[in-house]
Amino acid sequence: MPGFNPIMFLFGCIGGLLPDVLRLIRNRYTNKLEAYLKEGQFWIGVALLVAIGGLVAWILQAQTIKDALIFGFAAPELLSRLVSEAVKSGKTRGKVQFKLRQWWTE
């Protein structure tokens, strides 16, 4: 495992937060946004994506702050796009689709 750099991990986490911040900004005038902000699933999902962003920046050994932001942004963004494709195509396990997954499709 690479050595732990807390600064790069932190900026990876910030990069992991950016996709959701951009979604919030894009949907700031819709009434649907408020419903997601009140649910625990949304905040758990955001926390997981932020952690994934930091983890990827650490594992890929980001050398600059820019690299850490890019790695942190790309990993959760790719993950959320994969989930959104599964929701849009109907290729999900079981009959229940979580609201968090529907949030990522927007």
C-alpha positions in Angstrom: 0.0 0.0 0.0 1.2 3.5 -0.7 2.1 5.9 2.1 -0.8 7.8 3.5 -0.8 11.5 2.5 -3.6 13.3 4.5 -3.6 16.4 2.3 -4.1 14.4 -0.9 -6.7 12.2 0.8 -8.6 15.4 1.9 -8.5 16.9 -1.6 -9.6 13.5 -3.0 -12.6 13.7 -0.6 -13.3 17.2 -1.8 -13.2 15.9 -5.4 -15.6 13.1 -4.4 -18.0 15.7 -3.1 -18.0 17.8 -6.3 -20.4 15.6 -8.4 -23.1 16.0 -5.8 -22.5 19.7 -5.3 -22.8 20.1 -9.1 -26.1 18.2 -9.1 -27.4 20.3 -6.2 -26.5 23.5 -8.1 -28.1 22.2 -11.3 -31.3 21.3 -9.5 -31.5 24.2 -7.1 -34.7 25.6 -8.5 -36.7 22.3 -8.5 -39.0 21.3 -5.6 -37.7 17.7 -5.9 -34.4 18.7 -4.4 -35.7 19.4 -1.0 -37.1 15.8 -0.5 -33.6 14.3 -1.1 -31.9 16.6 1.4 -34.2 15.4 4.2 -33.4 11.7 3.7 -30.7 9.8 5.5 -30.0 7.6 2.4 -28.9 10.7 0.5 -26.4 11.7 3.1 -25.1 8.2 3.6 -24.6 8.0 -0.2 -22.8 11.3 -0.2 -20.5 10.2 2.7 -19.7 7.0 0.8 -18.8 8.8 -2.4 -16.6 11.3 -0.5 -14.8 8.4 1.2 -14.4 6.7 -2.2 -12.9 9.9 -3.7 -10.3 10.1 -0.9 -9.5 6.4 -1.0 -8.9 6.5 -4.8 -6.7 9.6 -4.5 -4.7 7.8 -1.8 -4.4 4.4 -3.7 -3.5 6.0 -7.0 -0.9 8.1 -5.2 -2.0 11.6 -6.3 1.1 13.8 -6.6 -0.5 17.2 -6.8 -3.7 18.7 -5.4 -5.1 18.9 -9.0 -4.5 15.1 -9.4 -6.2 14.4 -6.0 -9.2 16.5 -7.1 -9.4 14.8 -10.4 -9.1 11.3 -8.9 -11.6 12.1 -6.2 -14.1 13.5 -8.7 -13.7 10.7 -11.3 -14.2 7.7 -9.1 -17.6 8.6 -7.6 -18.7 10.1 -10.9 -18.0 6.9 -12.8 -19.7 4.8 -10.0 -22.8 7.0 -10.0 -23.0 6.9 -13.8 -22.8 3.1 -13.7 -25.6 2.9 -11.1 -27.7 5.4 -13.1 -27.3 3.2 -16.3 -28.5 0.2 -14.3 -31.5 2.1 -13.0 -32.4 3.5 -16.5 -32.1 0.2 -18.2 -34.0 -1.7 -15.5 -31.1 -4.0 -14.8 -31.4 -4.0 -11.0 -31.5 -6.8 -8.5 -34.9 -7.3 -6.9 -38.0 -5.2 -7.4 -37.1 -2.3 -5.1 -35.2 0.6 -6.5 -33.7 2.9 -3.8 -34.4 6.6 -4.0 -30.7 7.2 -3.7 -30.1 5.4 -6.9 -32.8 7.5 -8.6 -31.1 10.6 -7.3 -27.9 9.6 -9.1 -29.7 9.2 -12.4 -30.7 12.9 -12.5 
